[in-house]
Amino acid sequence: MEQTQASAPGKIILFGEHAVVYGQPAIAAPVTQVRATVTIANSEPAGVRLIAPDLGKAYWLTEAQEHDPLARAVRLVEEATGSTLSQMTVTVRSTIPIASGLGSGAATAAALIRALTRHLSRQDLASDEQVCALAYEVEKIHHGTPSGIDNTVVAYEQPVYFVRQEPKNLIEPFAIAAPLHLLIADTGVRSATRHVVGDVRRQWQAERARFEEMFAACGRIAQAARTALEAGDVMELGALMDENQQWLEAMTVSSAELEKLIATARTAGALGAKLSGAGRGGNMIALVTPETQTSVRQALIKAGAFDVFASTVE
Ligand code: PMV
């Protein structure tokens, strides 16, 4: 049986979440320890069968609900290739936790689009740029008004400096000078990006000047962070993470659970810590060194982190 497989990593936003929706620069990095993997296989029966064994789901494309992200991704590939797919099974597996700011939706979409376009021998549509563009269309289901940073970092699988702009987003994958040792700790609180982004929008509409100042401050932090990443200046990066967290708190997207873990990490020796992603739950990230990693991790677990894993961004 002919099979094609592709995968995409999880992601974290290092700097600039929320402000990125309003055109400010942000930096995201892939988290390669967790991945979404999609396998396409030719099969006998007519139609496209969508299977997500981890979620205990299996259904036909024609039966999919209106906002089903897997079905949307398949339809986008059908549109892009001008074909109607049939006699195919699409199996999706993922080790990326759902709704916790690690980009599971974007990674699943990118892996599916890459696997399917390769399976159809459409290498022209399987490029990072094309996968990024199609995955963005799927992201709209999850996010409402996505900035595009999630689909970009998972499609390029490299640290990326990103600015949402017309007619084309600025996408600059870049090399970082020294590996970043991060701990990613889950509050265990699920938070829907769409709701948090919508709430920030309402606050921005009510208090435009104040919010735009905060977004601009986050943008300046992201710019400074890029310089620090390219110079391997981890002390500066830690300070910038703390500063970014203050602005996120002012935007009301932090939470008591996040702040408890952030304070714990700093006290235990992290160089800096902040929430990552939409906030109000999900994950926080702490910048550590190989020397402090174990003690910070233990402190986070003791403070009630749901799950803590180490990720090195290189
Ligand atoms: O919740 P996440 O990790 O998918 O991140 C959302 C990032 C935001 O900046 C809040 C929204 C966006 O579309 O960029």
Residues whose N, C-alpha, C, O or C-beta is under 5 A from the ligand:
A	BS01	PMV	E17 H18 V20 V21 G101 L102 G103 T145 P146 S147 G148 I149 D150 T193 S276 G277 A278
